[in-house]
Amino acid sequence: MHTIKVLLVFFKLGFFAFGGGWATVRLLQEELVVKGGFLTQNEFADLISISQITPGPVAVNMATYIGMKLGGTLMAVFCTLALAAAPLIILYFLRWFSGWFGAFISPVRLDRALNFGAVVLVSGAALSVAESLRPDVGAVLLGSLAFFVIRRFQVSPILMLITGGILGAFFLRG
């Protein structure tokens, strides 16, 4: 039953994960930590961090990790397929219905609505993950400074990530 439950969770996430990437983090947290109990909040925050340095979307990385944790390689494959199955089904039906409803639904308006929803989900995810990290004043100041430098001076986020990691290793204690 546990296997079916986790597969259904990833199938459900695939259906509602519009926007991909960061837009799905809040949904992932709700389903995998709060409701499902498949991960602790600390494991979830660690997976978010690890997902930033591994290839692929965060949801796929989590599906693979949880599958491996619960049942090995085969379960990892099934969790990842469950996540990918829903969008494929949606695309199939959208393609099929597009001839009927294409005159009534503007793809541009639909895209704008989904983008707005994705911004809301990303904001909620960022706040939720930030709360679980419990950063100290130095970390908040360093993060704020990095954000300012990236936005104001158009510095590469990769360069700021490396610089922040080095500065954090030397000056932040935890």
N, C-alpha and C positions, 0 to 999 in steps of 0.2 A: 504493500500500500504506500509505503514511503517513496518508492520509486515512481509510482504513478503520480503522487502528489508533486514531487519536484519537477517532473516532466510537464505537468499541467501548469505549474507556476511559470516555467520558461516559455511555454506556448502562449500563455496569457500575456507575459511581458512582451513577446514578439508582436502581439496584436496592438498593444497600446504604447509602444516605444517609438512614437513619432518624433522625428528630430535626431534620433540616434545619439550616440556619445553621451555628452553631459546631460542632455534632456532626459535620459533614461535613469540617471543615477538616483533620483528621488524615488522613482518607481521600484528600482532594484532594492533600495534600502527598505522600503515598506514591505515588499513581498519576501525578501530573503532574510531580513533581520527581525523586523517587527512581527509580521504575521507567521512566516514559515519557521523562524528559528534555525535556519540552516547555517547562519553566521552570527558571531557576536558583533557588536558595534566596532570593536577594535579590529577584528578580522576584516570587516567591511572597509574601514578606513585604510588598512594595510593593502587590501586588494585594489583600492582606488589608486593608491600610490604606485603599486607595482604595474598596474595597467597603463600608466603613463610612460613606462619605459619598455613595454612589450608591444609587439605589433598587434593590430586588430582592435576592434571596438571594445569598450569596457564591458558591455553585456556579454559578448562572446567570451572574453577572458574569464568572467565570473561563472558563466555556464560551464566552461571547461574545468575550472578549479573545483567548483562544487560537485560536478560529476565525478572528478577524480577522487575527491574527498569521500564521497558517499559510496562509490562502487567501482572505481578504477577506470581504465581506459575506455571500455565499452560504454559505461554510464556517461563519461565525459562527451563521447561522440553523440549519444542520444540527447543529452541536455542541449548541446549546441545545435543539433538538428531541430529539436523542439522549438528553440528560439527562432531559428530561421524559417521554419515551416509557415508560421502565421503571416509574415509579410509576403511570402510567395503566393499564398492563397488570396490575400487581399489584392495583390497585383493582378492575379488571374481574373478575379471578379471585376476589378476596375476596368480592365481591358475589355471584358465581355460587356459590361454595362455602359461603357463610354459612348457607344453608338446611340444608346437610348437617351442618356441624360446629358450628353455633351453640350447641348444647346442651353441647358438650364444652369449648369454648374460651371463657373469660370475657374479654370485651373489656377489662375493667378490669385483669385480671392481665396480659394481653398488653401493654397500655399501660404498666404499671409496669415490666415487663421491658425494654421498648424504651427507656423513660426512663432506667433505670439504665445501659444500654449507651450512651446518648447522653451521660450525665455522664462516663463513662470516656473516650469519644472527645473530648469538649470539653477535659477535663483534659490528655490527651495532646497535643492540638493547641496548647493554651496554652503548655505547657512547650516544645514543639518550636519554636514561633514565637519564644518568649522567648529561647531559646538562639541562634537565628539573628540576633537583634537586637544581641546583645552590649552591653547597656546599661551605663553607668557607674554609680557609686555614687549620684550625684545623681539620675539618672533613676529608679533603684530606690526611693530615698527619696521622691521626688515621687509616684511611682505608688502606693507603700504608703500615703502620707499621703492621697492621693485616695481610695483604697479604704476606709480607715478612716473618713474624713469621710462618704462615701456610706452606709456601713453603719451608723455610729453615729448620725449626725444626719439621716438620710433626705434628704440633699441630692440634687437632680436630677443624674443622671449627665451630662446635656447641659451643665449649668452647670459641673460639675467638668471636663469635657472642654475646654471653652472656657478656663476658668481655668488648667488644666494646660498647655494650649498656650501661653498668654500667659506664664506663669511659666517654662516650659521655654525659650521663645524668648529671654527675658532672662537667665536664670541658668544654663542648661545649654549647654555648648560642645561641638561635635562636628563 
